[in-house]
Amino acid sequence: MKPEEKIAEKYLIDLGYKTIDFEPRGKSTAPDFRIDGNIGIEVRRLNKHITLNGVKEPIEKLEYQFIPRLKKLLRELDNPDLPFSIGMTIRYKRPIKLSNRLISDLKDSILNSTQDEIYGTEINFNNQIAYELYKGHGKSDQTYKLIIQGDRDKGGIVQDARYEATKICIEEKSNKLNYLVDIYSELWLILIDDIFSRVDYTTKQDFKRFTEIKSIFKRVIIISKHDYSKWIDLYPW
């Protein structure tokens, strides 16, 4: 069970439902849950999307691709002869082409900055990536360690980002799960909010500023990923 599905399950238990069937139609099939015998519930993370070359993709896709490669690079730069450790902060924005050449050039840049003892100063590696190195007072288990990472494209107005992400999720799931309308008496969509920590009455008021999102779902429920007791139902709009 995915983390977002575990949160949804706790929410359903908290509502008092006794019979909660996970993946009632089989492994890795929709819907994710069935309650009350014939209510189908689909669960999805509510995450921000970004448009690149006319194509929408989850904002965290770059992080999942770039940060593991960066951490691997820092491990490869381990230097047992260096008497101190070095902390690294990095900020990035799109577009980034994650090629071997980019990683190699970034490696050279980090080593040159260390050799020249450039600490506490932002290094503009290129137009998309900037980093800072910080000299430690002692030696830890790793010479270079990533301490802060920042995605510059994650900014913007939270309300707008959450509405757009919700619209994408609802439309995507409505199209994919339309065949379930005749199978279940009701369909619900539960969205675990990965955009903003606050989910409360004012969240519902924020949504009312925008055009209603029509769907196949009887209920669209947004739940805080930090506290499953914090939730709103978008319907009625």
C-alpha positions in Angstrom: 0.0 0.0 0.0 1.3 3.4 -1.0 1.8 6.1 1.6 -1.1 8.1 0.3 -3.3 5.0 0.4 -2.4 4.4 4.0 -3.5 8.0 4.8 -6.8 7.4 3.0 -7.4 4.2 4.9 -6.8 5.9 8.2 -9.3 8.6 7.1 -11.9 6.0 6.2 -11.5 4.2 9.5 -11.8 7.5 11.3 -15.1 8.1 9.6 -16.3 4.9 11.1 -16.4 2.5 8.2 -15.9 -1.1 9.3 -15.6 -2.9 6.0 -12.9 -1.4 3.9 -11.7 -3.5 1.0 -8.3 -2.7 -0.6 -8.1 -3.2 -4.3 -11.4 -5.1 -4.5 -11.1 -5.8 -8.2 -7.5 -7.2 -7.9 -3.9 -6.2 -7.4 -3.0 -2.8 -9.0 -6.5 -2.2 -10.3 -9.0 0.6 -9.7 -10.6 1.5 -7.5 -8.1 1.5 -4.6 -10.8 0.9 -2.0 -14.4 -0.3 -1.7 -16.6 0.7 1.3 -20.2 0.1 2.3 -20.3 -2.7 -0.1 -20.6 -0.7 -3.3 -18.8 2.7 -3.0 -15.6 2.8 -5.0 -12.8 5.1 -3.9 -9.7 6.1 -5.9 -6.7 7.7 -4.2 -4.1 10.0 -5.6 -1.4 12.4 -4.4 -2.2 16.0 -5.1 1.0 17.3 -6.5 2.0 20.4 -8.5 2.6 20.0 -12.3 4.8 22.0 -14.6 4.5 22.5 -18.3 7.6 21.8 -20.4 7.4 22.0 -24.2 3.7 21.8 -24.0 3.6 18.7 -21.8 2.6 18.6 -18.2 4.7 16.6 -15.7 4.8 16.3 -11.9 7.0 18.9 -10.4 9.0 16.3 -8.4 10.0 14.3 -11.5 13.2 16.3 -11.9 14.0 16.0 -8.2 13.7 12.2 -8.4 16.0 12.1 -11.4 18.6 14.8 -10.4 19.1 14.5 -6.6 20.0 10.8 -6.5 22.6 11.4 -9.2 24.0 14.4 -7.3 24.2 12.4 -4.0 26.0 9.6 -5.9 28.5 12.1 -7.3 29.1 13.5 -3.8 29.8 10.0 -2.5 32.3 9.4 -5.3 34.1 12.6 -4.3 34.9 11.3 -0.9 38.4 12.3 0.1 39.8 10.7 3.3 42.8 13.0 3.2 40.7 16.1 3.7 40.6 16.9 7.5 37.1 18.4 7.4 33.7 17.8 5.8 31.9 20.0 3.3 28.2 20.8 3.3 26.5 21.6 0.0 23.3 23.5 -0.8 21.9 23.5 -4.3 19.1 25.3 -6.1 17.9 24.5 -9.6 15.2 25.3 -12.1 14.1 23.8 -15.4 15.0 23.0 -18.1 17.9 20.7 -17.1 19.3 18.1 -19.4 20.7 15.4 -17.1 23.6 14.2 -19.2 26.8 12.5 -18.2 28.6 15.7 -19.4 26.6 17.9 -17.0 27.4 15.6 -14.1 31.1 15.5 -15.1 31.3 19.3 -15.4 29.5 19.7 -12.0 32.1 17.4 -10.5 34.9 19.5 -11.9 33.2 22.7 -10.6 32.9 21.3 -7.1 36.5 20.2 -6.9 37.7 23.5 -8.2 35.7 25.4 -5.7 37.1 23.2 -2.9 40.7 23.7 -4.2 40.2 27.4 -4.3 38.5 27.4 -0.9 35.3 29.1 -2.1 33.0 28.6 0.9 29.8 30.4 1.8 29.5 32.0 -1.7 27.0 31.0 -4.3 28.5 29.5 -7.4 26.4 29.9 -10.5 27.3 26.6 -12.3 25.0 27.5 -15.2 21.7 29.3 -15.8 19.7 26.5 -14.1 22.0 25.4 -11.3 23.7 27.3 -8.4 25.3 25.8 -5.3 27.2 26.8 -2.2 29.8 24.9 -0.2 30.3 25.2 3.5 33.4 24.2 5.4 32.7 22.0 8.4 34.5 22.2 11.8 35.3 18.5 11.8 35.2 15.3 9.7 32.0 13.2 9.4 31.5 9.9 7.7 31.3 11.6 4.3 33.5 14.4 2.8 30.7 16.0 0.8 27.1 16.0 2.0 24.0 17.6 0.6 22.3 19.6 3.3 19.7 21.7 1.5 18.1 21.4 -2.0 15.7 23.9 -3.5 13.5 23.7 -6.6 13.1 27.3 -7.8 10.0 26.2 -9.9 8.1 25.3 -6.8 7.2 28.9 -6.1 4.0 30.7 -7.2 0.6 31.2 -5.6 -0.4 28.2 -3.6 -4.2 28.6 -4.3 -3.6 28.7 -8.1 -1.2 25.7 -8.0 -3.6 23.6 -5.9 -6.6 24.3 -8.1 -4.7 23.5 -11.3 -3.3 20.3 -9.8 -6.8 19.3 -8.6 -8.2 20.0 -12.0 -5.6 17.8 -13.7 -6.2 15.0 -11.1 -10.0 15.1 -11.4 -10.0 15.2 -15.2 -7.4 12.4 -15.5 -9.2 10.1 -13.1 -12.6 10.8 -14.6 -11.4 9.8 -18.0 -9.6 6.7 -16.8 -12.3 5.4 -14.5 -15.4 6.2 -16.4 -16.0 2.5 -16.9 -16.6 2.1 -13.1 -19.7 4.4 -13.1 -22.0 1.4 -13.9 -20.3 -0.9 -11.5 -20.4 1.2 -8.2 -23.3 3.1 -6.7 -20.9 6.0 -6.0 -17.3 6.9 -6.8 -15.1 9.0 -4.6 -11.8 10.6 -5.3 -9.4 11.2 -2.4 -6.5 13.5 -3.0 -3.6 13.6 -0.4 -2.4 17.2 -0.5 1.4 17.3 -1.3 1.3 21.0 -2.2 0.4 22.9 1.0 0.2 21.9 4.6 -3.0 23.6 5.4 -6.3 22.0 4.7 -9.3 23.6 6.4 -12.4 25.7 5.8 -10.4 28.5 4.1 -9.1 25.9 1.6 -12.7 25.3 0.5 -13.2 29.1 0.2 -10.1 29.3 -1.9 -11.5 26.8 -4.4 -14.8 28.7 -4.6 -12.8 31.5 -6.4 -12.4 29.2 -9.3 -14.7 27.5 -11.9 -16.3 24.3 -10.6 -14.6 21.2 -11.8 -17.2 18.7 -13.1 -16.5 15.0 -12.8 -17.8 11.5 -12.4 -17.2 11.5 -8.7 -19.9 12.0 -6.0 -17.2 13.3 -3.6 -13.8 14.7 -4.1 -12.0 14.8 -0.8 -8.7 16.6 -0.1 -6.8 15.4 2.9 -3.7 16.9 4.6 -0.7 14.5 4.2 0.3 15.6 7.8 -3.0 15.0 9.5 -5.8 12.8 8.1 -8.3 14.5 10.4 -7.8 17.7 8.3 -9.9 17.4 5.2 -12.5 19.1 3.0 -15.0 17.8 0.5 -15.1 19.9 -2.7 -18.6 18.9 -3.5 -21.0 20.6 -3.4 -18.8 23.4 -4.9 
